[in-house]
């Protein structure tokens, strides 16, 4: 079955895409509470256990680069069903992995296959919606997906605490993946008609990549999203040191504060999805970057002056999280709306750079030690400034229609 592009998006499809967006944060965060018992049972140390997480992230990045372009050639439904099916099987095998080496390989496979739900899911949104409608749908999916990182460690801790086994977490994850696979089978139609698919093998995929990477507005919106995400990763990496060492919160209170920040960003994303129908997505994007940049600069200046306290730190970060929620959904929607002819490839480029920048900034947050917030706020400010500068690439966008779409349709979007 083929989905008629640009018609109202069915609620069942929206719910299923939201379920698919849970795969990555669940698989990343839910088994973290089991690391100590995993290390003891598998006869390894903390670095060995963390290698399973690295393997998953490498698989995720690789999978996006492969599966995105494949979905432009063969359609969306096949890659999503195969990917979620393999992800379910590999997750179940993780639960019975006999050695660390086997677990590392299986985690790579899980990440590679699970990338289908992320990268192809974004392409499906571009197939069925454009303009403000796409921004609303991306906002809803990201808002719902933002709940998973909040709940996953808590759920994982409950499973490990209740069963005493890290393997039980993977059985739970396998069940969740099976549910997502079943929902995809029933609710996700083929959204890319045969006449819009790429033919010609690897050469066509390369040409699609060149087309995507030479579309300046796409590059601008894509870089704005990825750099805003890098600013978030600055906070994620440095937050334990900021909240506990600099601001003096206990471990429990710091966890609650971290969750509050995630909830703020999630609520802002959901609110932005509602506003996208009333306010231009481009205006929401610029406003979001301003709400990230101003508190970032203020926090950096207060830190350098030795005047940063709990009130200012949490208040300014709260404003920045509100801005982040506006940026992520609108920038993604605007970027992929530029490349409807190669949405899978565009989604793959966006997702891969997003993960690469996050991984690059994380270790830089500790270069000055664990008792200063200067690297954190300097990193957030620099990333946001670069994100704002990237919007210069989108200037005079309205003069040129997105590839694959007529000027009149582009104007309506």
Secondary structure, DSSP 8 states (H G I E B T S, - for coil): -B--TTS---HHHHHHHHHHTHHHHHHHHTTGGGHHHHHHHHT--HHHHHHHHHHHHHHHHHHHHHHHHHHHHH-HHHHHHHHHHHHHHHHHHHTT--SHHHHHHHHHHHHHHHHIIIIIHHHHHHHH--HHHHHHHHHHHHHHHHHHHHHHHHHHHHHHHHHS-SHHHHHHHHHHHHHHHHHHHHH--B-S-GGGS--STHHHHHHHHHHHHT-HHHHHHHHHHHHHHHHHHHHHHHHHIIIIIIS---HHHHHHHHHHHHHHHHHHHHHHHHHTTTS-HHHHHHHHHHHHHHHHHHHHHHHHTT---HHHHHHHHHHHHHHHHHHHHHHHHHHHHT-GGGHHHHHHHHHHHHHHHHHHHHGGGGTT-SS--HHHHHHHHHHHHHHHHHGGGGTTGGGS--TTS-HHHHHH-
